[in-house]
Amino acid sequence: MRHDRLPDGFGVRIDPRVRTYSGGRFLVGGSPNRLLRLAPEAAAMIGDGYLEVTDPNSARVARRLLDSGVANPRPRLLPSLEDVTVIVPVHNDPDGLTRLLSALRGYTVIVVDDGSDRPVRIPRSPGNRCRVTVLRRDRRQGVAAARNFGLRCAATEFVAFLDPDVVPRTGWLEVMLGHFSDPKVALVAPRILAMDPDSTLLARYEHTRGSLHRGRRESAVQAHGPVPYVPSTALLVRRLVLLGEGGFDESMAAGGDIDLCWRLDRAGWRLRYEPAARVAHSNPVSLRKWFAHKVTHGTGVAPLGQRHAGMAAPLSIPIWTAVAALLFGSLTRWGAIGGTLTLVATLFRLRRVFAELDNPTRVAAIYMARGFSGGMWRMASSMCRHYWPVTLLGMLFSRRIRHLAVTIAVADGLADWFVHREAGSLDPTRYVLCKRLEDVAYGTGLWWGAAKLRDGAALRPTLPPN
């Protein structure tokens, strides 16, 4: 039986993107956006935006805030580091393994040798100050099988998975481990950055926008949310929970980490992305391997579409956004009138949702504008990423589409650079080129994977009513 009460001392902080109204009794935010109504007593508990659990009532309010996505956890209790086993699956990477073990001082480590050509040997040296057990598998069975094998052999409450091509930074485990003071949390992932971000152009791009990177903001991990999944390159999990859910799917050549996140989410567990915990990942060695990795990432989406209906859709926007965009995109008078009427109808519907707030028309207009602009951005991005073959086909037959597609490709790339830019990151021109090249690779894998399975579920957008 699961006991989900948050412990005393646990805190929650209202997300800075959430807006409060009527003295804190109404909160608007989360993903997707929602209106959360609080009783006056509950609103008084939050005060300046922070709530500490001190009794059953405050525990219930804190849980509601977390589950609604309008607050982030601030745990104060820390499970012991002795309750963690680090599992490292390795195949023919002795240098990476040696580098990783030198950074894991004081930890209990299980190295799963997944059929390496030369069996793994852990040298006795001052650099290796962790307790290491090597489990040898004579035949290579894949990284998912290696992780599951190590998972079954571990005996601690928590398990951290680390690939041999990463190096965790100081404090990485402590920052993530605190989240497990929430009994509903089953998985936490760190921010993954380039190990040497200044070495190559691709390394600088991967440092801020790579496929392993999930951004600078802390977040819950949910399908169609800001962080829909986290990579299995570096994870911290509850061992018994993962065993109970069957571990990693060993039949999946790609996308197994996404499948794991969505299975845990569907089972009612909470997953967190914690950017304050940092792990460095080795840089891509060549353009060819980098491109091939992005293609492989795309091919894993089609199997996900079969396992998780509707969750692997490349584009999810409210139906009113899609209708308005198509009407305006017709570039006709009647299209402009129809698009305007669609937005007006949406405004009145949202006004009814926000009717209890002060000035509901203004609030409804703000969130309608944000929803429409966000949906348009996602559509533009999908034209360049998921649906680039369709866009290219249209460009070959229409001069108007050609001009529109080039404009969207540049504008979307510049907007993406502006959002994700950091000190020392790429200039806008090279960033946009890398972004478009990555999108072509991913889109190629997406269509190739769908063709191999003869299943278009991974290509169909979803149009929820809200």
Buried (B, 14 or more C-beta within 10 A) or exposed (E): EEEEBBEBEBBBBBBEEBBBBBEBBBBBBBBBBBBBEBEEEBBEBBEEBEBBBEEEEBBBBBBBBBBBBBBBBBBEBBBEBEBBBBBBBBBBBBEBBBBBBBBBEEBBBBBBBBBBEEEBEBEEEEEBEBEBBBBEBEEBBBBBBBBBBBBEEBEBBBBBBBBBBBBBBEEBBEBBBBBBBBBBBBBBBBBBBBBEBEEBBBBBBBBBBBBBBBBEEBBBBBBEBBBBBBBBBBBBBBBEBBBEBEBBBBEBEBBBBBBBBBBBBEEEBBBBBBBEBBBBBBBBEEEEEBBEBBBBBBBBBBBBBEBBEEBBBBBBBBEBBBBBBBBBEEEEEEBEEBBEEBBEEBBEBBBEBBEEBEEBBEBBBBBBEEBBEBBBBBBBBBBBBBBBEBBBEBBEEEEEBBEBBEEBBBEBBBBBBEEBBEEEBBEBEBBBBBBBBBBBBBBBBBBBBBEEBEBEBBBBBBBEEE
